Amino acid sequence: MNRNTKARLNSFCCNYVILGSVEEAAVRAGFPRESALSEGIGLLKNEECRQLIAQLRQLLADSGTVAAGLKRLAFGSCTDAVYLVFAEELPPAEVIEKLDLFNVSEIKRVKGGGVEVKLFDRLKALEKLFELENAFSDRDKAESLIKALTADGEDDICDGI
């Protein structure tokens, strides 16, 4: 595997783990949109790719797909949405395809020729992310308590009572 192919595979795997979309991950890795889905599926058949994805998921285990999406909404850039709003005319399709519009909840034309773009609420995303992280923390605390209560021998918390 040459250096360019390896870099593209690594990029695909990283984007796939973060985005959860085969097609979008392949586009971001540099494949043309027309063949991105089939190229991405082909990469997923590659054992090296599957192993790298498993390693990345394990490394990022604390943040699942939901948490990753919430983090993108809370901390993601809205630069591309601003570009779209202030563009004098509608950019060509190949430019629009490359825009990161993940934070956009709605786009519509308004009377008079303008464009209205609504973004997802960052504060709500942060609140949901906080709730999710607290749920993980509470689950870990509950598991620790159960382990402590079921411990045998010297680690028994009831010793000396």
DSSP file (Angstrom, degrees, kcal/mol; ACC not computed):
  #  RESIDUE AA STRUCTURE BP1 BP2  ACC     N-H-->O    O-->H-N    N-H-->O    O-->H-N    TCO  KAPPA ALPHA  PHI   PSI    X-CA   Y-CA   Z-CA
    1    1 A M              0   0    0      0, 0.0     2,-0.0     0, 0.0     0, 0.0   0.000 360.0 360.0 360.0 126.2    0.0    0.0    0.0
    2    2 A N     >  -     0   0    0      1,-0.1     4,-2.4     4,-0.0     5,-0.2  -0.265 360.0-102.6 -78.0 169.1    1.5    3.3   -1.0
    3    3 A R  H  > S+     0   0    0      1,-0.2     4,-2.3     2,-0.2     5,-0.2   0.866 119.9  49.6 -60.7 -41.6    1.7    6.4    1.2
    4    4 A N  H  > S+     0   0    0      2,-0.2     4,-2.2     1,-0.2    -1,-0.2   0.909 112.0  48.1 -65.9 -42.7   -1.2    8.2   -0.4
    5    5 A T  H  > S+     0   0    0      2,-0.2     4,-2.4     1,-0.2    -2,-0.2   0.905 112.1  49.8 -64.0 -42.0   -3.5    5.2   -0.2
    6    6 A K  H  X S+     0   0    0     -4,-2.4     4,-2.7     2,-0.2    -2,-0.2   0.907 110.6  49.5 -63.6 -43.1   -2.5    4.6    3.5
    7    7 A A  H  X S+     0   0    0     -4,-2.3     4,-2.4     1,-0.2    -1,-0.2   0.894 111.6  49.0 -63.6 -39.9   -3.2    8.3    4.3
    8    8 A R  H  X S+     0   0    0     -4,-2.2     4,-2.5     2,-0.2    -2,-0.2   0.892 111.3  49.6 -67.0 -40.2   -6.6    8.0    2.6
    9    9 A L  H  X S+     0   0    0     -4,-2.4     4,-2.6     2,-0.2    -2,-0.2   0.929 112.4  47.6 -63.5 -46.2   -7.4    4.8    4.5
   10   10 A N  H  X S+     0   0    0     -4,-2.7     4,-2.5     1,-0.2     5,-0.2   0.916 112.6  49.1 -61.2 -43.5   -6.5    6.5    7.8
   11   11 A S  H  X S+     0   0    0     -4,-2.4     4,-2.5     2,-0.2     5,-0.2   0.917 111.3  49.6 -62.6 -44.0   -8.5    9.5    7.0
   12   12 A F  H  X S+     0   0    0     -4,-2.5     4,-2.8     2,-0.2    -2,-0.2   0.943 111.7  48.5 -59.1 -48.5  -11.5    7.4    6.0
   13   13 A C  H  X S+     0   0    0     -4,-2.6     4,-2.3     2,-0.2    -2,-0.2   0.922 112.6  47.3 -61.1 -46.4  -11.3    5.4    9.2
   14   14 A C  H  X S+     0   0    0     -4,-2.5     4,-1.9     1,-0.2    -1,-0.2   0.937 115.6  44.9 -60.6 -47.5  -11.0    8.5   11.5
   15   15 A N  H  X S+     0   0    0     -4,-2.5     4,-3.3    -5,-0.2     5,-0.5   0.868 111.4  53.6 -65.8 -36.3  -13.9   10.2    9.7
   16   16 A Y  H  X S+     0   0    0     -4,-2.8     4,-2.2    -5,-0.2    -1,-0.2   0.916 109.4  47.9 -65.0 -43.0  -16.0    7.0    9.8
   17   17 A V  H  < S+     0   0    0     -4,-2.3    -1,-0.2    -5,-0.2    -2,-0.2   0.897 120.1  38.2 -64.5 -40.2  -15.6    6.6   13.5
   18   18 A I  H  < S+     0   0    0     -4,-1.9    -2,-0.2    -5,-0.2    -1,-0.2   0.904 128.1  30.5 -78.6 -42.6  -16.4   10.2   14.2
   19   19 A L  H  < S-     0   0    0     -4,-3.3    -3,-0.2    -5,-0.2    -2,-0.2   0.797  84.6-144.9 -91.3 -30.8  -19.2   10.8   11.6
   20   20 A G     <  +     0   0    0     -4,-2.2     2,-0.5    -5,-0.5    -4,-0.1   0.556  63.6 112.6  76.9   6.9  -20.8    7.3   11.4
   21   21 A S     >  -     0   0    0     -6,-0.3     4,-2.3     1,-0.2     5,-0.2  -0.958  54.0-159.5-118.7 121.0  -21.5    7.8    7.7
   22   22 A V  H  > S+     0   0    0     -2,-0.5     4,-2.1     2,-0.2     5,-0.2   0.938  94.8  45.7 -60.9 -48.1  -19.6    5.7    5.1
   23   23 A E  H  > S+     0   0    0      2,-0.2     4,-2.3     1,-0.2    -1,-0.2   0.931 114.6  45.3 -65.0 -47.5  -20.3    8.1    2.3
   24   24 A E  H  > S+     0   0    0      1,-0.2     4,-2.4     2,-0.2    -1,-0.2   0.892 112.5  52.2 -65.9 -37.9  -19.4   11.3    4.2
   25   25 A A  H  X S+     0   0    0     -4,-2.3     4,-1.2     1,-0.2    -1,-0.2   0.904 110.5  48.3 -63.3 -40.8  -16.2    9.7    5.6
   26   26 A A  H  <>S+     0   0    0     -4,-2.1     5,-2.5     2,-0.2     4,-0.3   0.895 110.6  50.7 -67.5 -40.2  -15.1    8.7    2.1
   27   27 A V  H ><5S+     0   0    0     -4,-2.3     3,-1.5     1,-0.2    -2,-0.2   0.933 111.2  48.2 -61.9 -45.2  -15.8   12.2    0.7
   28   28 A R  H 3<5S+     0   0    0     -4,-2.4    -1,-0.2     1,-0.3    -2,-0.2   0.756 105.8  59.0 -68.1 -22.9  -13.8   13.7    3.5
   29   29 A A  T 3<5S-     0   0    0     -4,-1.2    -1,-0.3    -5,-0.2    -2,-0.2   0.510 129.3 -95.4 -83.0  -4.2  -11.0   11.2    2.8
   30   30 A G  T < 5S+     0   0    0     -3,-1.5    -3,-0.2    -4,-0.3    -2,-0.1   0.520  78.1 137.2 108.0   6.3  -10.8   12.6   -0.8
   31   31 A F      < -     0   0    0     -5,-2.5    -1,-0.3   -23,-0.1     5,-0.1  -0.604  62.6-100.6 -83.1 147.1  -13.0   10.2   -2.8
   32   32 A P    >>  -     0   0    0      0, 0.0     3,-1.2     0, 0.0     4,-0.9  -0.392  28.1-122.6 -64.9 143.2  -15.3   11.8   -5.4
   33   33 A R  H >> S+     0   0    0      1,-0.3     3,-0.5     2,-0.2     4,-0.5   0.839 108.5  63.7 -56.0 -35.0  -18.9   12.0   -4.2
   34   34 A E  H 34 S+     0   0    0      1,-0.2    -1,-0.3     2,-0.1     4,-0.2   0.836 119.6  22.2 -61.1 -33.2  -20.2   10.0   -7.1
   35   35 A S  H <> S+     0   0    0     -3,-1.2     4,-2.6     1,-0.1     5,-0.2   0.304  93.3 105.6-116.0   8.1  -18.2    6.9   -6.0
   36   36 A A  H <X S+     0   0    0     -4,-0.9     4,-2.8    -3,-0.5     5,-0.2   0.887  79.4  49.9 -60.7 -43.5  -17.8    7.7   -2.3
   37   37 A L  H  X S+     0   0    0     -4,-0.5     4,-2.4     2,-0.2    -1,-0.2   0.947 115.3  41.9 -63.2 -48.6  -20.3    5.2   -1.0
   38   38 A S  H  > S+     0   0    0      2,-0.2     4,-2.2     1,-0.2    -1,-0.2   0.887 115.8  50.0 -67.7 -37.5  -19.0    2.2   -3.0
   39   39 A E  H  X S+     0   0    0     -4,-2.6     4,-2.2     2,-0.2    -2,-0.2   0.915 111.6  49.4 -64.3 -42.5  -15.3    3.2   -2.2
   40   40 A G  H  X S+     0   0    0     -4,-2.8     4,-2.0    -5,-0.2    -2,-0.2   0.905 110.4  49.1 -63.6 -42.7  -16.2    3.5    1.5
   41   41 A I  H  X S+     0   0    0     -4,-2.4     4,-0.9     1,-0.2    -1,-0.2   0.895 109.6  53.4 -63.8 -39.3  -17.9    0.1    1.5
   42   42 A G  H >< S+     0   0    0     -4,-2.2     3,-0.6     1,-0.2     4,-0.4   0.900 108.1  50.0 -60.7 -41.1  -14.8   -1.3   -0.3
   43   43 A L  H >< S+     0   0    0     -4,-2.2     3,-1.5     1,-0.2     6,-0.3   0.878 104.2  58.4 -65.0 -37.0  -12.6    0.1    2.4
   44   44 A L  H 3< S+     0   0    0     -4,-2.0    -1,-0.2     1,-0.3    -2,-0.2   0.734  99.5  59.2 -66.0 -20.4  -14.8   -1.5    5.1
   45   45 A K  T << S+     0   0    0     -4,-0.9     2,-0.4    -3,-0.6    -1,-0.3   0.646  85.4  98.4 -78.5 -14.9  -14.1   -4.9    3.6
   46   46 A N  S <> S-     0   0    0     -3,-1.5     4,-2.2    -4,-0.4     5,-0.2  -0.614  70.6-145.8 -78.0 126.3  -10.4   -4.3    4.2
   47   47 A E  H  > S+     0   0    0     -2,-0.4     4,-2.4     1,-0.2     5,-0.2   0.882  99.2  53.9 -60.7 -41.0   -9.1   -6.1    7.3
   48   48 A E  H  > S+     0   0    0      1,-0.2     4,-2.2     2,-0.2    -1,-0.2   0.895 109.1  49.6 -61.0 -39.7   -6.6   -3.3    8.1
   49   49 A C  H  > S+     0   0    0     -6,-0.3     4,-2.5     2,-0.2    -2,-0.2   0.926 110.3  49.3 -65.1 -45.9   -9.4   -0.7    7.9
   50   50 A R  H  X S+     0   0    0     -4,-2.2     4,-2.2    -7,-0.2    -2,-0.2   0.883 111.6  49.7 -62.3 -38.5  -11.7   -2.8   10.2
   51   51 A Q  H  X S+     0   0    0     -4,-2.4     4,-2.4     2,-0.2    -1,-0.2   0.918 111.0  48.6 -66.9 -42.7   -8.9   -3.2   12.8
   52   52 A L  H  X S+     0   0    0     -4,-2.2     4,-2.7     2,-0.2    -2,-0.2   0.902 110.8  50.9 -63.9 -41.0   -8.1    0.6   12.7
   53   53 A I  H  X S+     0   0    0     -4,-2.5     4,-2.6     2,-0.2    -1,-0.2   0.915 110.4  49.6 -61.8 -43.4  -11.8    1.4   13.2
   54   54 A A  H  X S+     0   0    0     -4,-2.2     4,-2.2     2,-0.2    -2,-0.2   0.906 112.0  48.4 -62.3 -42.2  -11.9   -1.0   16.1
   55   55 A Q  H  X S+     0   0    0     -4,-2.4     4,-2.5     2,-0.2    -2,-0.2   0.918 112.6  47.9 -64.2 -43.7   -8.8    0.6   17.7
   56   56 A L  H  X S+     0   0    0     -4,-2.7     4,-2.2     2,-0.2    -2,-0.2   0.896 111.2  50.5 -65.5 -40.0  -10.2    4.1   17.2
   57   57 A R  H  < S+     0   0    0     -4,-2.6    -1,-0.2     2,-0.2    -2,-0.2   0.903 111.8  47.8 -64.3 -40.2  -13.5    3.2   18.7
   58   58 A Q  H >< S+     0   0    0     -4,-2.2     3,-1.3     1,-0.2    -2,-0.2   0.915 111.8  50.0 -65.7 -41.7  -11.8    1.7   21.7
   59   59 A L  H 3< S+     0   0    0     -4,-2.5     3,-0.3     1,-0.3    -2,-0.2   0.863 119.6  37.2 -62.9 -36.7   -9.7    4.8   22.1
   60   60 A L  T >< S+     0   0    0     -4,-2.2     3,-2.3     1,-0.2    -1,-0.3   0.043  79.2 128.1-103.0  24.4  -12.7    7.0   21.8
   61   61 A A  T <   +     0   0    0     -3,-1.3    -1,-0.2     1,-0.3    -2,-0.1   0.764  63.5  64.7 -56.8 -29.1  -15.0    4.6   23.8
   62   62 A D  T 3  S+     0   0    0     -3,-0.3     2,-0.6     1,-0.2    -1,-0.3   0.720 102.4  52.9 -69.5 -17.8  -16.1    7.4   26.2
   63   63 A S  S <  S-     0   0    0     -3,-2.3    -1,-0.2    -6,-0.2    -3,-0.0  -0.885  74.1-175.0-123.2 103.1  -17.8    9.2   23.4
   64   64 A G     >  -     0   0    0     -2,-0.6     4,-2.7    -3,-0.1     5,-0.2   0.013  49.3 -77.2 -78.3-168.6  -20.2    7.2   21.3
   65   65 A T  H  > S+     0   0    0      1,-0.2     4,-2.3     2,-0.2     5,-0.2   0.891 131.3  49.6 -61.2 -42.2  -22.0    8.3   18.2
   66   66 A V  H  > S+     0   0    0      2,-0.2     4,-2.5     1,-0.2    -1,-0.2   0.942 113.1  46.0 -64.5 -47.1  -24.5   10.4   20.2
   67   67 A A  H  > S+     0   0    0      1,-0.2     4,-2.5     2,-0.2    -2,-0.2   0.896 111.7  52.6 -63.2 -39.7  -21.9   12.1   22.2
   68   68 A A  H  X S+     0   0    0     -4,-2.7     4,-2.1     2,-0.2    -1,-0.2   0.915 110.7  47.5 -62.8 -42.5  -19.8   12.7   19.1
   69   69 A G  H  X S+     0   0    0     -4,-2.3     4,-2.1     2,-0.2    -2,-0.2   0.908 111.9  49.6 -64.7 -41.8  -22.8   14.3   17.3
   70   70 A L  H  X S+     0   0    0     -4,-2.5     4,-2.6     1,-0.2    -2,-0.2   0.884 109.6  51.8 -64.9 -37.6  -23.6   16.5   20.3
   71   71 A K  H  X S+     0   0    0     -4,-2.5     4,-2.8     2,-0.2     5,-0.3   0.891 108.7  51.0 -65.6 -38.6  -19.9   17.6   20.5
   72   72 A R  H  X S+     0   0    0     -4,-2.1     4,-1.7     2,-0.2    -2,-0.2   0.901 113.2  45.7 -64.5 -39.3  -20.1   18.6   16.8
   73   73 A L  H  < S+     0   0    0     -4,-2.1    -2,-0.2     2,-0.2    -1,-0.2   0.910 118.3  42.2 -68.6 -40.9  -23.2   20.6   17.4
   74   74 A A  H  < S+     0   0    0     -4,-2.6    -2,-0.2    -5,-0.2    -3,-0.2   0.873 132.9  18.0 -74.5 -38.0  -21.8   22.3   20.5
   75   75 A F  H  < S+     0   0    0     -4,-2.8    -3,-0.2    -5,-0.2    -2,-0.2   0.439  94.8 117.3-117.4  -1.9  -18.3   23.0   19.3
   76   76 A G     <  -     0   0    0     -4,-1.7     2,-0.2    -5,-0.3    -4,-0.0  -0.177  66.8-101.8 -70.6 162.0  -18.5   22.8   15.5
   77   77 A S        -     0   0    0      1,-0.1    26,-0.3     4,-0.0    -1,-0.1  -0.550  20.1-167.6 -83.4 145.5  -17.9   25.6   13.2
   78   78 A C     >  +     0   0    0     -2,-0.2     4,-2.2     1,-0.1     5,-0.2   0.138  58.1 112.1-113.2  17.2  -20.6   27.5   11.5
   79   79 A T  H  > S+     0   0    0      1,-0.2     4,-2.4     2,-0.2     5,-0.1   0.892  75.7  50.5 -57.4 -43.9  -18.3   29.2    9.0
   80   80 A D  H  > S+     0   0    0     20,-0.3     4,-2.1     1,-0.2    -1,-0.2   0.866 109.2  51.3 -66.8 -35.2  -19.7   27.4    6.0
   81   81 A A  H  > S+     0   0    0     19,-0.3     4,-2.1     2,-0.2    -1,-0.2   0.905 110.3  49.2 -66.7 -40.3  -23.2   28.3    6.9
   82   82 A V  H  X S+     0   0    0     -4,-2.2     4,-2.3     2,-0.2    -2,-0.2   0.912 109.6  52.4 -64.0 -42.4  -22.2   32.0    7.2
   83   83 A Y  H  X S+     0   0    0     -4,-2.4     4,-0.8     1,-0.2    -2,-0.2   0.921 109.4  49.6 -57.2 -45.0  -20.5   31.7    3.8
   84   84 A L  H >< S+     0   0    0     -4,-2.1     3,-0.5     1,-0.2    -1,-0.2   0.895 110.8  49.3 -63.8 -41.0  -23.7   30.3    2.3
   85   85 A V  H 3< S+     0   0    0     -4,-2.1    30,-0.2     1,-0.2    -1,-0.2   0.900 116.5  40.5 -65.4 -41.6  -25.8   33.1    3.7
   86   86 A F  H 3< S+     0   0    0     -4,-2.3    -1,-0.2    -5,-0.1    -2,-0.2   0.404  84.4 119.8 -93.8   3.5  -23.6   35.9    2.6
   87   87 A A    <<  -     0   0    0     -4,-0.8     3,-0.1    -3,-0.5    -3,-0.0  -0.469  64.8-135.9 -66.7 137.5  -22.8   34.5   -0.9
   88   88 A E  S    S+     0   0    0     -2,-0.2     2,-0.3     1,-0.1    -1,-0.1   0.880  86.5   6.7 -62.7 -39.2  -24.0   36.8   -3.6
   89   89 A E  S    S-     0   0    0     -3,-0.0    -1,-0.1     0, 0.0    -3,-0.0  -0.936 101.2 -73.5-139.8 164.1  -25.4   33.9   -5.6
   90   90 A L        -     0   0    0     -2,-0.3     3,-0.1     1,-0.1    -6,-0.0  -0.365  53.9-123.4 -60.7 124.6  -25.8   30.2   -5.0
   91   91 A P        -     0   0    0      0, 0.0    -1,-0.1     0, 0.0     5,-0.1  -0.262  36.9 -87.2 -65.5 158.0  -22.5   28.5   -5.1
   92   92 A P    >>  -     0   0    0      0, 0.0     4,-2.2     0, 0.0     3,-1.1  -0.227  40.1-106.1 -63.4 158.0  -22.1   25.6   -7.6
   93   93 A A  H 3> S+     0   0    0      1,-0.3     4,-2.5     2,-0.2     5,-0.2   0.846 119.0  57.4 -55.5 -39.3  -23.0   22.1   -6.5
   94   94 A E  H 3> S+     0   0    0      1,-0.2     4,-0.5     2,-0.2    -1,-0.3   0.800 109.5  46.0 -66.8 -26.4  -19.4   20.9   -6.2
   95   95 A V  H X4 S+     0   0    0     -3,-1.1     3,-0.8     2,-0.2     4,-0.5   0.901 111.8  50.6 -77.5 -43.8  -18.7   23.8   -3.7
   96   96 A I  H >< S+     0   0    0     -4,-2.2     3,-1.4     1,-0.2    -2,-0.2   0.879 103.4  60.5 -61.5 -38.5  -21.9   23.1   -1.7
   97   97 A E  H 3< S+     0   0    0     -4,-2.5    -1,-0.2     1,-0.3    -2,-0.2   0.797 104.8  49.6 -59.0 -29.0  -21.0   19.4   -1.4
   98   98 A K  T << S+     0   0    0     -3,-0.8    -1,-0.3    -4,-0.5    -2,-0.2   0.519  87.4 107.3 -90.6  -5.8  -17.8   20.3    0.4
   99   99 A L    <   -     0   0    0     -3,-1.4     2,-1.0    -4,-0.5    -3,-0.0  -0.493  70.0-131.6 -74.7 141.5  -19.5   22.6    2.9
  100  100 A D        +     0   0    0     -2,-0.2   -19,-0.3     1,-0.1   -20,-0.3  -0.817  39.7 159.2 -92.6 100.8  -19.8   21.4    6.5
  101  101 A L    >   +     0   0    0     -2,-1.0     3,-1.6     1,-0.2    -1,-0.1  -0.013  28.4 122.3-112.3  27.2  -23.4   22.1    7.3
  102  102 A F  T 3  S+     0   0    0      1,-0.3    -1,-0.2   -25,-0.1   -24,-0.1   0.860  74.7  52.7 -58.0 -38.3  -23.8   19.7   10.2
  103  103 A N  T 3  S+     0   0    0    -26,-0.3    17,-2.9    -3,-0.2     2,-0.5   0.487  87.3 102.9 -78.4  -2.7  -24.9   22.5   12.5
  104  104 A V  E <   +A  119   0A   0     -3,-1.6    15,-0.3    15,-0.2     3,-0.1  -0.703  41.6 176.5 -87.1 126.6  -27.6   23.7   10.2
  105  105 A S  E     +     0   0A   0     13,-3.0     2,-0.3    -2,-0.5    14,-0.2   0.701  68.8   7.3 -97.6 -24.4  -31.1   22.6   11.1
  106  106 A E  E     -A  118   0A   0     12,-1.7    12,-3.0     2,-0.0     2,-0.4  -0.971  52.4-171.2-160.2 140.5  -33.0   24.4    8.4
  107  107 A I  E     +A  117   0A   0     -2,-0.3     2,-0.3    10,-0.2    10,-0.2  -0.999  21.6 158.4-131.3 130.5  -32.4   26.4    5.1
  108  108 A K  E     -A  116   0A   0      8,-2.4     8,-3.6    -2,-0.4     2,-0.3  -0.998  38.9-116.3-150.7 152.3  -35.1   28.2    3.3
  109  109 A R  E     -A  115   0A   0     -2,-0.3     2,-0.3     6,-0.2     6,-0.3  -0.670  31.9-152.4 -83.3 139.7  -35.5   31.0    0.8
  110  110 A V    >   -     0   0    0      4,-2.3     3,-1.4    -2,-0.3     4,-0.4  -0.755  31.7 -82.0-109.8 160.5  -37.5   34.0    2.0
  111  111 A K  T 3  S+     0   0    0     -2,-0.3     3,-0.3     1,-0.2    -1,-0.1  -0.322 115.6  41.8 -59.1 139.9  -39.5   36.5    0.1
  112  112 A G  T 3  S-     0   0    0      1,-0.2    -1,-0.2    -3,-0.0    -3,-0.0   0.419 128.6 -77.6  98.5   0.7  -37.3   39.1   -1.5
  113  113 A G  S <  S+     0   0    0     -3,-1.4    -2,-0.2     1,-0.2    -1,-0.2   0.463  91.1 129.9  92.9   0.6  -34.6   36.7   -2.6
  114  114 A G        -     0   0    0     -4,-0.4    -4,-2.3    -3,-0.3     2,-0.4  -0.248  50.6-128.9 -83.2 175.3  -32.9   36.1    0.7
  115  115 A V  E     -A  109   0A   0     -6,-0.3     2,-0.5   -30,-0.2    -6,-0.2  -0.988  11.2-154.1-125.9 134.3  -31.9   32.9    2.4
  116  116 A E  E     -A  108   0A   0     -8,-3.6    -8,-2.4    -2,-0.4     2,-0.5  -0.938  11.2-172.1-109.2 127.3  -32.7   32.0    6.0
  117  117 A V  E     -A  107   0A   0     -2,-0.5     2,-0.5   -10,-0.2   -10,-0.2  -0.978   4.6-162.6-121.1 123.6  -30.4   29.5    7.8
  118  118 A K  E     -A  106   0A   0    -12,-3.0   -13,-3.0    -2,-0.5   -12,-1.7  -0.895   8.3-154.7-106.2 134.4  -31.3   28.2   11.2
  119  119 A L  E     -A  104   0A   0     -2,-0.5   -15,-0.2   -15,-0.3   -16,-0.1  -0.733  26.9 -98.4-103.3 153.7  -28.6   26.5   13.3
  120  120 A F        -     0   0    0    -17,-2.9     2,-0.6    -2,-0.3    -1,-0.1  -0.379  49.5 -96.7 -64.9 151.6  -29.0   24.0   16.0
  121  121 A D     >  -     0   0    0      1,-0.2     4,-1.9     2,-0.1     5,-0.1  -0.613  30.6-161.4 -76.5 113.5  -29.0   25.4   19.5
  122  122 A R  H  > S+     0   0    0     -2,-0.6     4,-2.5     1,-0.2     5,-0.2   0.874  89.7  55.2 -63.5 -38.6  -25.4   25.0   21.0
  123  123 A L  H  > S+     0   0    0      1,-0.2     4,-2.4     2,-0.2    -1,-0.2   0.910 107.7  48.4 -63.8 -42.6  -26.6   25.5   24.5
  124  124 A K  H  > S+     0   0    0      2,-0.2     4,-2.5     1,-0.2    -1,-0.2   0.897 110.8  51.7 -63.8 -39.4  -29.2   22.7   24.2
  125  125 A A  H  X S+     0   0    0     -4,-1.9     4,-2.4     2,-0.2    -2,-0.2   0.914 110.6  48.4 -63.0 -42.3  -26.4   20.4   22.7
  126  126 A L  H  X S+     0   0    0     -4,-2.5     4,-2.6     2,-0.2    -2,-0.2   0.899 110.7  51.1 -63.9 -40.8  -24.2   21.3   25.7
  127  127 A E  H  X S+     0   0    0     -4,-2.4     4,-2.4     2,-0.2    -2,-0.2   0.927 112.3  45.9 -62.0 -45.0  -27.0   20.5   28.1
  128  128 A K  H  X S+     0   0    0     -4,-2.5     4,-2.5     2,-0.2    -2,-0.2   0.881 112.1  51.4 -66.2 -38.1  -27.6   17.1   26.5
  129  129 A L  H  X S+     0   0    0     -4,-2.4     4,-2.6     2,-0.2    -2,-0.2   0.906 109.7  50.3 -63.9 -41.9  -23.9   16.4   26.4
  130  130 A F  H  X S+     0   0    0     -4,-2.6     4,-2.3     2,-0.2    -2,-0.2   0.922 111.2  48.5 -61.2 -45.2  -23.7   17.2   30.1
  131  131 A E  H  X S+     0   0    0     -4,-2.4     4,-2.1     2,-0.2    -2,-0.2   0.907 112.1  49.4 -60.9 -42.9  -26.7   14.9   30.9
  132  132 A L  H  X S+     0   0    0     -4,-2.5     4,-2.0     2,-0.2    -2,-0.2   0.922 111.4  47.9 -63.8 -45.4  -25.1   12.1   28.8
  133  133 A E  H  X S+     0   0    0     -4,-2.6     4,-2.2     1,-0.2    -1,-0.2   0.869 111.3  51.2 -66.0 -36.1  -21.7   12.4   30.6
  134  134 A N  H  X S+     0   0    0     -4,-2.3     4,-3.0     2,-0.2    -1,-0.2   0.878 107.2  53.9 -66.5 -37.2  -23.5   12.4   34.0
  135  135 A A  H  X S+     0   0    0     -4,-2.1     4,-2.1     2,-0.2    -2,-0.2   0.910 110.3  46.6 -63.0 -41.7  -25.4    9.3   33.0
  136  136 A F  H  X S+     0   0    0     -4,-2.0     4,-2.2     2,-0.2    -2,-0.2   0.917 113.5  49.1 -64.5 -42.5  -22.0    7.6   32.2
  137  137 A S  H  X S+     0   0    0     -4,-2.2     4,-2.3     1,-0.2    -2,-0.2   0.919 111.3  48.7 -63.3 -44.8  -20.5    8.8   35.4
  138  138 A D  H  X S+     0   0    0     -4,-3.0     4,-2.4     1,-0.2    -1,-0.2   0.882 110.0  52.4 -62.9 -38.7  -23.5    7.6   37.5
  139  139 A R  H  X S+     0   0    0     -4,-2.1     4,-2.3     2,-0.2    -1,-0.2   0.917 109.9  48.4 -63.2 -42.9  -23.3    4.2   35.8
  140  140 A D  H  X S+     0   0    0     -4,-2.2     4,-2.2     2,-0.2    -2,-0.2   0.894 111.3  50.3 -64.5 -39.8  -19.6    3.9   36.7
  141  141 A K  H  X S+     0   0    0     -4,-2.3     4,-2.3     2,-0.2    -2,-0.2   0.907 110.2  50.1 -64.0 -41.5  -20.4    4.9   40.3
  142  142 A A  H  X S+     0   0    0     -4,-2.4     4,-2.5     2,-0.2    -2,-0.2   0.906 110.0  50.1 -64.0 -42.1  -23.1    2.3   40.5
  143  143 A E  H  X S+     0   0    0     -4,-2.3     4,-2.4     1,-0.2    -1,-0.2   0.903 110.5  50.2 -62.5 -40.8  -20.8   -0.4   39.1
  144  144 A S  H  X S+     0   0    0     -4,-2.2     4,-2.4     2,-0.2    -2,-0.2   0.900 110.8  49.5 -64.1 -41.3  -18.2    0.6   41.7
  145  145 A L  H  X S+     0   0    0     -4,-2.3     4,-2.6     2,-0.2    -2,-0.2   0.920 111.0  49.1 -63.9 -44.6  -20.7    0.4   44.5
  146  146 A I  H  X S+     0   0    0     -4,-2.5     4,-1.7     1,-0.2    -2,-0.2   0.915 112.1  48.7 -62.5 -42.8  -21.9   -3.1   43.4
  147  147 A K  H  < S+     0   0    0     -4,-2.4     4,-0.4     1,-0.2    -1,-0.2   0.908 112.4  48.8 -62.7 -41.5  -18.3   -4.3   43.1
  148  148 A A  H >< S+     0   0    0     -4,-2.4     3,-0.7     1,-0.2     9,-0.7   0.895 112.2  48.2 -65.7 -39.7  -17.6   -3.0   46.6
  149  149 A L  H 3< S+     0   0    0     -4,-2.6    -1,-0.2     1,-0.2    -2,-0.2   0.778 116.3  42.9 -72.1 -26.6  -20.7   -4.5   48.1
  150  150 A T  T 3< S+     0   0    0     -4,-1.7    -1,-0.2    -5,-0.2    -2,-0.2   0.330  86.5 124.8-101.1   7.1  -20.0   -7.9   46.5
  151  151 A A    <   -     0   0    0     -3,-0.7     2,-0.2    -4,-0.4     6,-0.1  -0.375  48.2-146.6 -70.1 146.2  -16.3   -8.0   47.3
  152  152 A D    >   +     0   0    0      4,-0.1     3,-1.0    -2,-0.1    -1,-0.1  -0.685  52.0   1.7-106.3 162.0  -14.9  -11.0   49.3
  153  153 A G  G >  S-     0   0    0     -2,-0.2     3,-1.9     1,-0.2     6,-0.1  -0.314 123.1  -3.1  73.4-142.2  -12.1  -11.2   51.8
  154  154 A E  G 3  S+     0   0    0      1,-0.3    -1,-0.2    -2,-0.1     5,-0.1   0.716 128.4  60.8 -64.3 -23.4  -10.0   -8.3   53.0
  155  155 A D  G <  S+     0   0    0     -3,-1.0    -1,-0.3     3,-0.0     2,-0.2   0.449  72.6 126.3 -85.2   1.7  -11.8   -5.8   50.7
  156  156 A D    X   -     0   0    0     -3,-1.9     3,-1.3     1,-0.2    -7,-0.1  -0.434  53.9-150.8 -64.4 125.1  -15.1   -6.5   52.3
  157  157 A I  T 3  S+     0   0    0     -9,-0.7    -1,-0.2     1,-0.3    -8,-0.1   0.637  91.6  63.2 -74.1 -12.9  -16.6   -3.1   53.3
  158  158 A C  T >  S+     0   0    0     -9,-0.1     3,-1.6     2,-0.1    -1,-0.3   0.465  73.8 121.7 -90.8  -1.6  -18.5   -4.7   56.2
  159  159 A D  T <  S+     0   0    0     -3,-1.3    -5,-0.0     1,-0.2     0, 0.0  -0.343  74.1  22.5 -60.7 139.4  -15.3   -5.9   58.1
  160  160 A G  T 3         0   0    0      1,-0.0    -1,-0.2    -2,-0.0    -2,-0.1   0.473 360.0 360.0  85.8   2.4  -15.1   -4.6   61.6
  161  161 A I    <         0   0    0     -3,-1.6    -2,-0.1     0, 0.0    -1,-0.0   0.460 360.0 360.0 -92.6 360.0  -18.8   -3.9   62.0
